[in-house]
């Protein structure tokens, strides 16, 4: 159940298509094989007010926090972090090469005490995938 929260400085708006970045990091989280599709939620948090480094207004940042359910081994968490971070670096490479930009990522385990969930997404998404597979198979057959 990763909640991928992408915080970013408002001065990145002209540099990156943030919805595309969110989609890319969402895919990267799913491609780790660690997280179920029905549990993955990715969202953007644009920050209007911030001070970065020396306070220069050209400085930019992106901080990704992946909040996950507790219990995965450290090596699994590290591998997932590295895969998601690699996608972040790929997506921001052009900006990184031309602007001051700080990239960070952390995986945080959610304490199960007090963490409540009510979710029908797993079943609905599985149904959509099954329907899509059936439709694809029907169009392929002569």
Residue pairs with C-beta under 8 A, 6 or more apart in sequence:
1 35
1 36
1 39
1 40
1 68
1 69
1 110
1 117
2 29
2 34
2 35
2 39
2 40
2 41
2 66
2 67
2 68
3 41
3 42
3 43
3 65
3 66
3 67
3 68
4 22
4 25
4 26
4 29
4 40
4 41
4 42
4 43
4 64
4 65
4 66
4 84
5 42
5 43
5 45
5 64
5 65
5 66
5 67
6 18
6 21
6 22
6 25
6 42
6 43
6 44
6 45
6 62
6 63
6 64
7 45
7 47
7 61
7 62
7 63
7 64
7 65
8 16
8 18
8 44
8 45
8 46
8 47
8 60
8 61
8 62
8 63
9 47
9 50
9 52
9 59
9 60
9 61
9 62
10 46
10 47
10 48
10 50
11 57
11 58
11 60
12 18
12 60
12 62
12 95
13 46
15 60
15 95
15 99
16 91
16 92
16 95
18 44
18 46
19 44
20 91
21 44
21 62
21 88
21 91
21 92
22 42
22 43
22 44
23 42
24 87
24 90
24 91
25 42
25 64
25 84
25 87
25 88
25 91
26 40
26 42
27 87
28 83
28 84
28 86
28 87
28 88
29 35
29 40
29 42
29 66
29 80
29 84
30 37
30 40
31 83
32 79
32 80
32 83
32 84
34 68
34 72
34 76
34 79
34 80
35 68
35 80
36 122
37 122
37 125
38 119
38 121
38 122
38 123
38 124
38 125
38 126
39 69
39 119
39 121
39 122
50 61
52 59
52 60
52 61
52 100
52 102
53 59
53 100
53 102
56 100
58 99
58 100
59 100
59 101
59 102
60 95
60 99
60 100
60 101
60 102
61 101
61 102
61 103
61 104
62 88
62 92
62 101
62 102
62 103
62 104
63 103
63 104
63 105
63 106
64 84
64 85
64 88
64 104
64 105
64 106
65 105
65 106
65 107
65 108
66 80
66 81
66 84
66 105
66 106
66 107
66 108
67 107
67 108
67 109
67 110
68 77
68 80
68 107
68 108
68 109
68 110
69 109
69 110
69 112
70 109
70 110
70 111
70 112
71 109
72 80
72 109
77 107
77 109
80 107
81 105
81 106
81 107
84 105
85 103
85 105
88 103
88 105
89 96
89 103
92 101
92 103
95 101
96 103
